[in-house]
Amino acid sequence: MKHVLKTTSLALCAGLVAASALPALPVLIPPAHAAAASDPQAPIKALYAELTRIEAKNSGSFEQRAQELGPVIDRVYDLEAILSSSIGPHYATLSAEQKQTLLATFRQFTIARNLSSFKPGADARFTINPAVRDAPVGGNKIVDTQIGSSDDPSGTAVNYVMHLNGAKGYQVVDVLLNGNISQVGMQHSDFRSALAGGNVQNLIDLLQKKIKVFSAG
């Protein structure tokens, strides 16, 4: 079980707004939603609730679970910010079409990685520490959690770096395994190598290969 936990933790280390010509109207946010949007822990609670559901026995096929998890991933993660940081400065030079294709593939990759890590019957146990910390830079917040199992309740530290993304509220921009191993940092090395020749398709192909591995496992 500890081996499964280690694999699960390592796997974790995975919106465009259109302008309008009309005058901006005030956005009315219900009090309960506004409170959740201002709580850095709320997205992680939603993520862990969904991961608990999809790892239950008889929770459906890979495709069915992907359909259920997708909207939660969209809410919890700022996928474009993570993708941009993982690629680095080269991201700014990509065309809008290239960014859109990459983002769609990266979304599928993120969903598939989580589904592979939390298969039905995985028995992962999620704990969220009550205190939220300030990140060292950027004005972000850090939500500290542990992912364990029935055999190892304390598990492994998996911490989420959260930033406030406008009306979307807090979203994840990085995941820290064991408190200091950055998911974005690890992806940056892989993504930079794939883009070394300047061919975006190389990175798309890399992500698609990983998606196939995750979905087959």
C-alpha positions, 0 to 999 in steps of 0.5 A: 500500500505504501508503494501505491501511495508513493506512486499516487503522490508522484502522479499528483506532482499534474480560462480565456476571457473574451472582451465585450464591446458592451459596458461591463455589468456588475456580477452578482455573486450569492453570499455562499458562493462568494464565501467559497470563492474567497476560501483557498481551501474550498477548491481542494475540498471539492477536488478531494471529495471528487477523488474519493468518489471516483476511487470508490469501487464500481465508480464507472469506466475510465471514460465515465469517471473522466466526464465526472472529474473534468468539470472539477479539474476546470474549477480547481486548477488554473490550467492555462497558468500551470501550462504557461509556467511549465513551458516558460517564456516560449509560451508567449510566442505561441499562436492562439491556435497553438495555445488552444490545442495545447491547453485542451491536450494538457487538460486531458493529461491532467484528468487522465493523470488523476484518474490513473492515480486514484483508481477504483479501490485505491483507498486513498485518505485525504486530510486538509490541514486547517491552517492556510499559509502565505506563499513566500512570493506572489501573494499566493496561499498554500493549502497543506494536505496529506494523502495517506491510506488505511495502512498509513494515515499520515501519508505523504505531504501534498501542498497546493499553491493557490492564486486568486483568479478573478471571479473564479476565486482561488485556483491551483497554480502548482502542487508541491510533493513532500512540501518542496518538489514542484510539479511545475518545475518537473514539468518544465524540464520535460516540456522544455525538452519536447519544445527544444526544436520549436515544434509544438506538435512534439509537446502535444505528442508527448502529452498524448503518449502520457494520456494513453499510458494513464488511461491504459493503466 
